[in-house]
Every structure is written in structure tokens, then in C-alpha cells.
């Protein structure tokens, strides 16, 4: 088999493939067996019809077409591997030449147009300079952390007054569309200002006392009428406020390992300082990535953006209704998709240059962390991503994070006051300290060529056996 790549754009190629008859023949033999199992000829068992009779009944041209359709995907994948391209989309296949059905020689030729990952030239990314906010924690930060801790141990008590921000309410709500009730719920608990239920609810309940009600217009976010405009009546059944425990030594002993409030505040101050350092690291990471995108031109295939748009605004996912499906929202999705694609291409290139690998410990650590973000059991989450074939994607994500950590480790970071910022702890790849060098687990590598290669030969890419 021969293949040649014709570059159409920086992100699209035409793969011209020639399959000689000797490589086409196994597919023709297989096609005869397929057709033999589909037809019935008197005097022959199903599947045992001779090739000559099949040619008489359905024609050798039909057999040849079947052979091409069955073998096309394999030849395409082989050409992809041979050429080294990294597909991003399904190919558009055109059969340009087929053997004469009456002959016993002659090859197959086809062309496949497909979007591919662009090749980029990395700049010198060592010593990128960025400035971040100074990591200054204040007494206000400590007071805020202390109040949050007190809130965990607070108790709710009835408040004989109108509801205000932060109060806890018991409410009944009824939703109506065009005067007809479509949904209702009673005895719901809600904290004013949380913004977790219906848009406009906070404004409606603010200032209401127990047994008072209000009506407001909103868009429903769940149930059979999600996305529809509705009129909602809310009745406040009870107003409660959270009473915080007094901040003293007794509270310190109750809420922490410390004996005195002073010791607790000292620990909270350290946590606040550590949090500011993490914020510095995140800011530096984002700014370094911004610099990389500025330094490298990464073309983005239209198919990548359009596929994400289709998925985002697909009917039934909450974004496809008229209120959310606006040109402004679509432009935002386009920009975010393009930026995410550019980030991936740049970081993948850096990972290849720096020979970044991912150990099993690092992958497990990332899976555990991600599972926690979704509130899932790590083992259950790992099983789901394994069954759905998402492990290579996870490996690639960890690899990109490590690649960015390499660049960040080489960057010059200063704060807004001109002080050098040490991010050595922030950029140290997770999982390394847990794995002794003598017992380092083998590196796990994502087979990107396989992960990115589309399938050819499916119904929508079915080849037509004609010249």
C-alpha cells in the first residue's frame, strides 16, 4: 500500500492512498463470504454458495463494493499510521479508482480529507517573566476564616423580623405558566443570597417576614418545563438566623486541636498565608500560559469549534433554549474552545520536547483529586473512566499539567512590589514524593495517534465502489 499526504491548510490534509490488488484480494475473499451468508441459492447451504454463482446472482461489482466498504477503515488507519498525521475529525472519503469488476488485477485508489493537529514551532520559553499580586494576608483574612469556622458550629434560631442576606428560610413555591400551575414544592430550606435555586428568588424573599409572600418572574431550571418563562409565587413559612458561638478559648478547644484562641488564630494566619501563595501560583500559571499563547501561532480547525458548539447547544442539555442560545453566547463558546485547543497543542509540544511522562502514581493521584471534585468515590470514578475509554485523556491532562509546571519552574516571577516569588513547592509534580526511586512505577503514555484517529468506513463515510 502506498500513501501520500497533501497539505491543504495548516490543519487539513488530503491523504491519497493506493491499495494494490494483492492487498485488496483478502477483502474480496471476505466479501464473497459475507455475500454468501446473505443470499440463498437452491442446492447450496447458506454461506456455501460458490463465487461464480454469486457473480451471476449479484454481480462481481457488488462484491467488490462490499470488499471496499469492509476494508476501507483498515486501509485508512494504516495510511494514518504510515504518514504520521494526527487526525482530529472523521475523514471525508472519495473513491477515485476501483478495479474493473471483470478483471483479476488492478488496485484501489481513494482520497481522505481530514482535519489534523497542526505542527507548531516552539519559541524559547525559558525565563518567561510575569508579575503576580503580592501574597499579603491580613487580620481581615484571619477574621473571615474564623467566622467561617464559627459558622460550622453555629445554631439556627427563629428570627421575628423580615428576612435579610444570610438568613435561613423555610419556603413554599408554586410555578405557573400562562396562569396554569406546572410545579410546586413545600417546606424547602433556602439561605438568602445563596443564589442556588431560581433567578430572582433572593430579591423576592428579601424583606419578607413569616407568612408573607411575593410573586416574581423567572426561568425554570429543572423538570419538564426547564428553560421556560414562568411566574413563581413564594411563601415564607419561617425565618431563622444563624447564631455563632463566641470566639474564645472554649471555642478553640471545641473546633480545633488548639487550647487557646490565640493559637487558633495563629494557625489560621498561616493557612491564610499559604492560601495566598497558592493564589500566586495559580495567577502565575495562568499568565505563563497566556504568554505561551501570545508567542506561538496555533491555527484552530473549524471542525473542532463547530463540534463543541453542537455539543454545547444540543437540545436537552440546558443551553439549547432561546434564552441561552444567543450569538454572544456562541461567540464565547467559540473563543473558549479555540483557546483550550491552543493550550493543548502548545503543552503537548512542550511535553514532547521535555520528554514528559506520567507515572501510575501521578495518574492515580489525579483521578483521586478529580473524583473528589465531583463528590464521587475514587474507585467508582476510575471504573467509569476506564469503561468509557477516557484513561488516555486523563493521562494527557496530567502530562500537560506537568509540561506547564516545567515552563513555570523556568519562569521569572515577581510580585507587584518587585519581590521574587518562589514557586518551587507549587510546581513540584504531585505524586513524586510518595514513590521511592527504586520502586518508581513505569511511565504511562497516551497513544494519541490512536486516540485522535477517527473511524472511517462507518455508514456516514461509506465508500461507493465506482470510479
C-alpha positions as CSV (number, residue, x, y, z in Angstrom):
1,X,0.0,0.0,0.0
2,X,1.2,3.5,-0.8
3,X,0.1,6.7,0.8
4,X,1.0,10.4,0.3
5,X,0.0,13.5,2.2
6,X,-1.2,16.6,0.5
7,X,-1.3,19.7,2.9
8,X,-4.5,21.7,2.1
9,X,-4.3,24.1,5.1
10,X,-2.2,24.1,8.3
11,X,-4.9,22.0,9.9
12,X,-6.3,19.9,7.0
13,X,-4.7,17.3,4.7
14,X,-5.7,15.1,1.9
15,X,-4.4,11.5,2.3
16,X,-4.0,9.8,-1.1
17,X,-4.0,6.1,-0.8
18,X,-3.3,3.3,-3.3
19,X,-4.1,-0.3,-2.4
20,X,-2.7,-2.9,-4.8
21,X,-4.8,-5.9,-5.9
22,X,-2.8,-8.3,-3.7
23,X,-3.7,-6.3,-0.6
24,X,-7.3,-5.9,-1.9
25,X,-7.8,-9.6,-2.5
26,X,-8.2,-10.7,1.1
27,X,-11.1,-8.2,1.5
28,X,-12.6,-9.5,-1.8
29,X,-12.4,-13.1,-0.4
30,X,-14.0,-12.0,2.8
31,X,-16.7,-10.1,0.9
32,X,-17.6,-13.3,-1.0
33,X,-18.2,-15.0,2.4
34,X,-20.3,-12.1,3.6
35,X,-22.5,-12.1,0.5
36,X,-22.7,-15.9,0.6
37,X,-24.2,-15.7,4.0
38,X,-26.8,-13.2,2.8
39,X,-28.2,-15.0,-0.2
40,X,-30.0,-18.3,-0.7
41,X,-29.4,-20.5,-3.8
42,X,-31.3,-23.7,-4.2
43,X,-28.9,-26.7,-3.8
44,X,-26.5,-24.8,-1.6
45,X,-26.4,-24.3,2.1
46,X,-26.4,-20.7,3.3
47,X,-22.8,-19.4,3.3
48,X,-21.6,-22.1,1.0
49,X,-22.5,-20.5,-2.4
50,X,-19.6,-20.6,-4.8
51,X,-18.1,-17.4,-6.0
52,X,-19.1,-17.9,-9.6
53,X,-22.8,-18.3,-8.7
54,X,-22.5,-15.1,-6.5
55,X,-21.1,-13.3,-9.5
56,X,-24.1,-14.5,-11.6
57,X,-26.7,-13.6,-8.9
58,X,-25.5,-10.3,-7.6
59,X,-22.5,-9.4,-9.8
60,X,-18.9,-9.1,-9.0
61,X,-19.2,-5.3,-8.9
62,X,-21.4,-5.7,-5.8
63,X,-18.8,-8.0,-4.2
64,X,-16.1,-5.5,-5.0
65,X,-18.1,-2.7,-3.4
66,X,-18.7,-4.8,-0.3
67,X,-15.0,-5.5,-0.1
68,X,-14.1,-1.9,-0.3
69,X,-16.6,-0.9,2.3
70,X,-15.4,-3.6,4.7
71,X,-11.7,-2.8,4.2
72,X,-11.7,0.9,3.8
73,X,-11.3,1.7,7.5
74,X,-8.3,-0.6,7.9
75,X,-6.5,0.9,4.9
76,X,-7.3,4.4,6.1
77,X,-5.9,3.6,9.6
78,X,-2.8,2.0,8.1
79,X,-2.2,5.1,6.0
80,X,-2.6,7.3,9.0
81,X,0.0,5.3,10.9
82,X,2.3,5.3,7.9
83,X,2.0,9.0,7.2
84,X,2.3,10.1,10.9
85,X,-0.6,12.5,10.7
86,X,-2.7,13.0,13.8
87,X,-6.4,13.3,12.8
88,X,-8.9,15.4,14.7
89,X,-12.1,14.7,12.8
90,X,-13.8,11.9,10.8
91,X,-12.4,11.7,7.2
92,X,-14.3,12.7,4.1
93,X,-13.5,9.8,1.8
94,X,-13.7,9.8,-2.0
95,X,-13.1,6.6,-4.0
96,X,-11.1,7.8,-7.1
97,X,-10.3,4.4,-8.8
98,X,-11.6,0.8,-8.4
99,X,-10.5,-2.3,-10.2
100,X,-12.5,-3.4,-13.2
101,X,-15.0,-6.0,-11.9
102,X,-14.3,-8.2,-14.9
103,X,-10.5,-8.2,-14.2
104,X,-8.5,-10.1,-11.7
105,X,-6.0,-7.4,-11.1
106,X,-5.9,-3.6,-10.7
107,X,-5.8,-1.6,-7.5
108,X,-8.0,0.7,-5.4
109,X,-7.3,4.4,-5.0
110,X,-9.0,6.7,-2.6
111,X,-8.5,10.2,-1.1
112,X,-9.4,11.1,2.5
113,X,-9.6,14.7,3.6
114,X,-9.3,15.1,7.4
115,X,-8.5,17.8,10.0
116,X,-5.3,17.2,11.8
117,X,-3.3,18.6,14.7
118,X,-1.2,21.5,13.5
119,X,2.6,21.4,13.7
120,X,4.0,24.3,15.6
121,X,7.4,25.7,16.2
122,X,8.0,26.3,19.9
123,X,9.8,29.5,20.9
124,X,12.4,29.8,23.7
125,X,10.1,29.5,26.7
126,X,12.8,29.6,29.4
127,X,12.8,32.7,31.5
128,X,9.3,34.0,30.8
129,X,8.6,36.9,33.0
130,X,5.3,37.5,34.8
131,X,4.1,39.7,37.6
132,X,1.6,38.5,40.2
133,X,-0.2,40.1,43.2
134,X,1.7,40.3,46.4
135,X,0.9,37.5,48.8
136,X,-0.2,39.5,51.8
137,X,-2.6,38.1,54.3
138,X,-4.3,40.4,56.7
139,X,-6.1,40.3,60.0
140,X,-9.3,40.6,57.9
141,X,-8.4,37.3,56.2
142,X,-8.0,35.6,59.6
143,X,-11.2,37.1,60.9
144,X,-13.0,35.8,57.8
145,X,-11.6,32.3,58.3
146,X,-12.5,32.4,62.0
147,X,-16.1,33.5,61.1
148,X,-16.4,30.6,58.6
149,X,-15.2,28.2,61.2
150,X,-17.7,29.6,63.8
151,X,-20.4,29.2,61.1
152,X,-19.8,25.5,61.0
153,X,-20.6,25.3,64.7
154,X,-23.5,27.8,64.6
155,X,-27.1,27.1,65.6
156,X,-30.2,28.3,63.9
157,X,-32.8,30.2,65.9
158,X,-36.1,31.8,64.9
159,X,-35.9,35.5,63.9
160,X,-39.0,37.6,64.4
161,X,-38.2,40.1,61.6
162,X,-38.0,40.4,57.9
163,X,-35.6,38.1,56.0
164,X,-32.2,39.5,55.2
165,X,-29.0,38.4,53.5
166,X,-27.6,35.2,55.0
167,X,-30.9,34.2,56.8
168,X,-32.2,30.7,56.5
169,X,-35.8,30.3,55.3
170,X,-38.4,27.6,55.0
171,X,-40.4,28.4,51.9
172,X,-43.2,27.0,49.7
173,X,-43.0,27.8,45.9
174,X,-45.5,27.4,43.1
175,X,-44.7,27.9,39.4
176,X,-47.3,28.8,36.8
177,X,-47.1,29.3,33.1
178,X,-50.0,31.3,31.4
179,X,-51.9,31.0,34.6
180,X,-51.7,27.2,34.9
181,X,-49.8,25.7,37.7
182,X,-47.0,23.5,36.4
183,X,-44.9,22.7,39.5
184,X,-44.8,23.2,43.2
185,X,-42.7,22.3,46.3
186,X,-43.3,22.8,50.0
187,X,-41.0,23.1,53.0
188,X,-37.9,23.9,51.1
189,X,-34.8,25.2,53.0
190,X,-33.0,28.1,51.5
191,X,-30.3,30.6,52.6
192,X,-30.9,34.1,51.3
193,X,-28.1,35.2,49.0
194,X,-27.1,31.6,48.1
195,X,-28.4,32.0,44.5
196,X,-28.8,28.2,44.2
197,X,-32.4,27.9,43.3
198,X,-34.3,30.3,40.9
199,X,-33.1,33.6,39.5
200,X,-34.9,36.4,41.2
201,X,-35.7,34.4,44.4
202,X,-33.3,36.3,46.6
203,X,-34.8,39.7,45.6
204,X,-38.3,38.3,46.1
205,X,-37.8,37.0,49.7
206,X,-35.6,39.8,51.0
207,X,-37.8,41.9,53.3
208,X,-40.5,39.2,53.8
209,X,-41.5,38.0,57.2
210,X,-43.0,34.7,58.1
211,X,-46.4,34.0,56.4
212,X,-45.8,36.7,53.8
213,X,-45.5,36.0,50.1
214,X,-44.2,37.5,46.8
215,X,-44.6,36.8,43.1
216,X,-41.8,37.1,40.6
217,X,-41.0,36.2,37.0
218,X,-38.2,33.8,36.3
219,X,-37.0,31.0,34.0
220,X,-37.4,27.4,35.3
221,X,-34.2,25.4,35.6
222,X,-35.5,21.9,36.1
223,X,-38.3,19.5,35.4
224,X,-40.4,19.2,32.3
225,X,-40.6,22.9,31.8
226,X,-36.9,23.7,32.2
227,X,-35.9,26.8,30.2
228,X,-39.5,28.2,30.1
229,X,-40.5,31.5,31.4
230,X,-42.8,31.2,34.5
231,X,-44.4,33.2,37.2
232,X,-43.5,31.9,40.7
233,X,-45.2,32.5,44.0
234,X,-43.0,32.1,47.1
235,X,-44.4,31.9,50.6
236,X,-42.0,32.4,53.5
237,X,-43.0,29.9,56.3
238,X,-40.2,30.7,58.7
239,X,-37.2,33.0,59.1
240,X,-34.1,31.8,61.0
241,X,-30.7,33.3,61.7
242,X,-27.5,31.6,62.5
243,X,-26.2,32.3,65.9
244,X,-22.4,31.9,66.1
245,X,-20.5,30.7,69.1
246,X,-18.4,33.2,70.9
247,X,-14.8,33.2,69.7
248,X,-12.8,32.3,72.9
249,X,-10.6,29.6,74.2
250,X,-13.5,27.2,74.7
251,X,-14.4,27.5,71.1
252,X,-10.8,26.9,70.0
253,X,-10.8,23.7,72.0
254,X,-14.2,22.7,70.5
255,X,-13.3,23.4,66.9
256,X,-9.6,22.7,66.7
257,X,-6.6,20.9,68.2
258,X,-5.6,24.1,69.9
259,X,-6.1,25.1,73.6
260,X,-6.3,28.9,73.1
261,X,-7.9,31.3,70.7
262,X,-4.5,32.9,70.1
263,X,-3.1,29.6,68.9
264,X,-6.1,29.0,66.6
265,X,-5.7,32.5,65.1
266,X,-2.0,31.9,64.6
267,X,-2.8,28.7,62.7
268,X,-5.5,30.4,60.6
269,X,-3.0,33.2,59.8
270,X,-0.6,30.5,58.5
271,X,-3.3,28.9,56.4
272,X,-4.3,32.3,55.0
273,X,-0.6,33.0,54.0
274,X,-0.4,29.5,52.4
275,X,-3.6,30.2,50.5
276,X,-2.2,33.5,49.2
277,X,0.9,31.6,47.9
278,X,-1.4,29.2,46.1
279,X,-3.3,32.1,44.6
280,X,0.1,33.5,43.4
281,X,0.9,30.1,41.8
282,X,-2.4,29.9,40.0
283,X,-2.1,33.5,38.8
284,X,1.5,32.9,37.6
285,X,0.4,29.6,35.9
286,X,-2.4,31.4,34.0
287,X,-0.2,34.3,33.0
288,X,2.6,32.0,31.8
289,X,0.1,30.1,29.7
290,X,-1.2,33.4,28.3
291,X,2.4,34.3,27.3
292,X,2.9,31.0,25.6
293,X,-0.2,31.5,23.5
294,X,1.0,35.0,22.6
295,X,4.4,33.6,21.5
296,X,3.0,30.7,19.4
297,X,0.6,30.9,16.5
298,X,-1.7,27.9,16.7
299,X,-4.3,27.5,13.9
300,X,-7.6,26.1,15.1
301,X,-9.6,23.8,12.8
302,X,-13.2,24.9,12.2
303,X,-14.4,21.3,12.9
304,X,-13.1,21.5,16.4
305,X,-15.1,24.6,17.2
306,X,-18.2,23.5,15.4
307,X,-18.2,20.1,17.2
308,X,-18.0,21.9,20.5
309,X,-20.8,24.3,19.6
310,X,-23.0,21.4,18.6
311,X,-22.4,19.6,21.8
312,X,-22.8,22.7,24.0
313,X,-26.1,23.8,22.4
314,X,-27.5,20.3,21.9
315,X,-31.2,20.1,22.7
316,X,-31.8,18.9,26.2
317,X,-28.6,20.0,27.9
318,X,-30.0,23.3,29.2
319,X,-28.1,25.5,26.7
320,X,-30.2,25.0,23.6
321,X,-33.2,27.1,24.6
322,X,-33.7,30.5,23.1
323,X,-32.6,32.5,26.2
324,X,-29.1,30.8,26.3
325,X,-28.6,30.2,22.6
326,X,-27.5,33.7,21.6
327,X,-24.8,34.8,19.2
328,X,-23.0,36.4,22.1
329,X,-23.0,33.1,24.0
330,X,-21.9,31.2,20.8
331,X,-19.0,33.6,20.3
332,X,-18.0,33.0,23.9
333,X,-18.0,29.2,23.4
334,X,-16.0,29.6,20.1
335,X,-13.4,31.7,21.9
336,X,-13.1,29.3,24.8
337,X,-12.9,26.3,22.6
338,X,-10.2,27.9,20.4
339,X,-8.2,28.9,23.5
340,X,-8.5,25.4,25.0
341,X,-7.3,23.8,21.8
342,X,-4.3,26.2,21.5
343,X,-3.4,25.4,25.1
344,X,-3.5,21.7,24.4
345,X,-1.4,21.9,21.3
346,X,1.3,24.1,22.9
347,X,1.5,22.0,26.1
348,X,1.6,18.7,24.2
349,X,4.5,20.1,22.1
350,X,6.4,21.1,25.3
351,X,5.7,17.7,26.8
352,X,7.2,16.0,23.8
353,X,10.3,18.3,23.8
354,X,10.8,17.8,27.5
355,X,10.1,14.1,27.3
356,X,7.4,14.3,30.0
357,X,6.0,11.0,31.1
358,X,3.2,10.2,33.6
359,X,3.7,7.6,36.3
360,X,0.9,5.5,37.6
361,X,1.2,7.2,41.0
362,X,0.6,10.6,39.3
363,X,-2.3,9.3,37.3
364,X,-3.9,7.8,40.4
365,X,-3.4,11.0,42.3
366,X,-5.1,13.0,39.6
367,X,-8.0,10.5,39.4
368,X,-8.5,10.7,43.2
369,X,-8.4,14.5,43.1
370,X,-10.8,14.7,40.2
371,X,-13.2,12.2,41.8
372,X,-13.2,14.4,44.9
373,X,-14.2,17.5,42.9
374,X,-17.2,15.5,41.6
375,X,-18.0,14.1,45.0
376,X,-17.5,10.6,43.8
377,X,-15.8,7.5,45.2
378,X,-12.3,7.3,43.5
379,X,-12.7,3.6,42.7
380,X,-16.1,4.1,41.1
381,X,-14.8,7.2,39.2
382,X,-11.8,5.2,38.0
383,X,-14.0,2.4,36.8
384,X,-16.2,4.8,34.9
385,X,-13.4,6.5,33.0
386,X,-11.8,3.1,32.3
387,X,-15.1,1.7,30.8
388,X,-15.7,4.9,28.8
389,X,-12.1,4.8,27.4
390,X,-11.1,8.1,29.0
391,X,-7.9,7.0,30.6
392,X,-5.7,8.3,27.7
393,X,-7.5,11.6,28.0
394,X,-6.7,11.7,31.8
395,X,-3.0,10.8,31.1
396,X,-2.8,13.6,28.5
397,X,-4.2,16.1,31.0
398,X,-1.7,15.1,33.7
399,X,1.1,15.3,31.1
400,X,0.1,18.8,30.1
401,X,0.0,19.9,33.7
402,X,3.5,18.6,34.1
403,X,4.6,20.4,31.0
404,X,3.2,23.7,32.2
405,X,4.9,23.1,35.5
406,X,8.3,22.8,33.7
407,X,7.7,26.1,32.0
408,X,6.6,27.7,35.2
409,X,9.6,26.4,37.0
410,X,11.8,28.2,34.5
411,X,9.9,31.4,34.6
412,X,10.9,34.6,36.4
413,X,8.0,35.5,38.7
414,X,7.9,38.7,40.7
415,X,5.1,40.2,42.8
416,X,3.6,43.7,42.4
417,X,6.1,45.0,44.9
418,X,9.1,43.7,43.0
419,X,9.9,40.8,45.2
420,X,11.0,37.5,43.6
421,X,8.3,34.7,44.1
422,X,9.5,31.2,44.9
423,X,7.0,28.7,43.3
424,X,9.1,25.6,43.8
425,X,6.5,24.0,46.0
426,X,3.7,24.9,43.7
427,X,5.3,23.5,40.5
428,X,6.6,20.2,42.1
429,X,4.7,17.5,40.3
430,X,2.3,15.7,42.6
431,X,2.9,12.1,43.4
432,X,6.7,12.1,43.1
433,X,7.4,12.3,46.8
434,X,5.2,9.2,47.5
435,X,7.1,6.9,45.1
436,X,10.6,5.9,46.1
437,X,13.1,6.0,43.2
438,X,13.8,2.3,43.5
439,X,10.1,1.4,43.2
440,X,9.1,4.0,40.6
441,X,6.2,2.7,38.6
442,X,6.5,2.5,34.8
443,X,5.6,5.6,32.8
444,X,2.1,5.6,31.3
445,X,1.9,7.1,27.8
446,X,-1.2,8.1,25.9
447,X,-1.4,6.7,22.4
448,X,-2.5,9.9,20.9
449,X,-2.4,8.7,17.3
450,X,-5.0,6.0,18.2
451,X,-7.0,8.3,20.5
452,X,-7.2,11.0,17.8
453,X,-7.8,8.8,14.8
454,X,-11.3,8.9,13.5
455,X,-13.1,5.8,12.3
456,X,-13.6,5.5,8.5
457,X,-15.9,3.1,6.8
458,X,-18.9,3.8,9.1
459,X,-22.3,4.5,7.5
460,X,-21.7,8.2,7.1
461,X,-18.3,7.5,5.5
462,X,-19.4,4.6,3.3
463,X,-17.4,4.2,0.2
464,X,-19.1,4.0,-3.2
465,X,-17.5,1.3,-5.4
466,X,-17.3,3.4,-8.5
467,X,-14.6,5.2,-10.4
